[in-house]
Amino acid sequence: MKKITILLTGGSGFIGRNFIEQKKNHYDIIAPSHKQLDLLNTEEVGKFFKTHRIDVVLHCASVGGLRSDLNLEDVTRNNLRIFFNIVKNKDKFGKMINLGSGAEYDKSRNIVKIKEEDFGKVIPKDDYGFYKYVCSKYIENISNIYCLRLFGVFGRYEDYRVKFISNLICKYILKQPLSMIQNAYFDYIDITDFIKILDYFITKKPLNKFYNIGTGKKVSLLSIAKKINKLGKYSMRITVQKKGLNKEYTCNNKRLINELKAFSPTTIDDSLRKLYDFYKQNIDNVDKMAISEDKYNK
């Protein structure tokens, strides 16, 4: 049987790298670099689709969105141009899976076990959330594009300088204090579990167009820090700069679970152990100065 051909954008990023590593033998994956395909160039993108037969577009590429990109200009404009350059060619591919974000529900407020039906009640105030929101409003009316709204996906290859879990694990291995800005409740899902979820959307026809991606269970940042602090045979000091709770960021994932049925997410304890083992083997490649800065780790 002929393999499904996938155009993967953002192949060098966190999710892209994991997808290629885990699925390179399952699918025919085309993951062009920026030099090979400039997604901001409308003509270039159009020419690509004329010369390649694509079954599925997996759109992971994104400019900005990280706390390290706070000063980045034109986040909304560039990301929207990339998105619309691709969807302009929607008649030249089978379907598209767009990676959305819980930020579409507006992260300036508490997002508590939010449902897909709540989308559109509030317009996001930040540029990144607004960009994702605009994409979803367009997808509502297009039959062959689906949106997966990610909450806290974590795992190997994420940016340990700014991503909470990887940052704290690296601090722990290097025997630095486990410092954080403020406690909060999040919904975290292992990247390996997310890749399994992607399998379903690549190979099946989804019943809906929008899905929240999470475990459906909230976990506090402080409890994660305490779990990390038990991964070795020593303990480090845990410091929280601000009292109280920051804004919650959790989702209702019943739509996803009802459709996948047999899906069972990895426990947070097993995921933390696996990621700890990964960083312990690769700690010499970690920028030790970068992980000690807490201005992004919140």
Sequence and secondary structure as in RCSB ss.txt:
>XXXX:A:sequence
MKKITILLTGGSGFIGRNFIEQKKNHYDIIAPSHKQLDLLNTEEVGKFFKTHRIDVVLHCASVGGLRSDLNLEDV
TRNNLRIFFNIVKNKDKFGKMINLGSGAEYDKSRNIVKIKEEDFGKVIPKDDYGFYKYVCSKYIENISNIYCLRL
FGVFGRYEDYRVKFISNLICKYILKQPLSMIQNAYFDYIDITDFIKILDYFITKKPLNKFYNIGTGKKVSLLSIA
KKINKLGKYSMRITVQKKGLNKEYTCNNKRLINELKAFSPTTIDDSLRKLYDFYKQNIDNVDKMAISEDKYNK
>XXXX:A:secstr
    EEEEESTTSHHHHHHHHHHTTTSEEE   TTT  TT HHHHHHHHHH  EEEEEE   S  SGGGTT S H
HHHHHHHHHHHHTTGGGEEEEEEEEEGGGG TTS EEEE GGGTTSS  SSHHHHHHHHHHHHHTT TTEEEEEE
 EEE TTS TTT HHHHHHHHHHTT  EEEEEE EE EEEHHHHHHHHHHHHHS  SSSEEEES S  EEHHHHH
HHHTTSSSS   EEEEEEEE   EEE  HHHHHHH S     HHHHHHHHHHHHHHSGGGS HHHHT  SS  
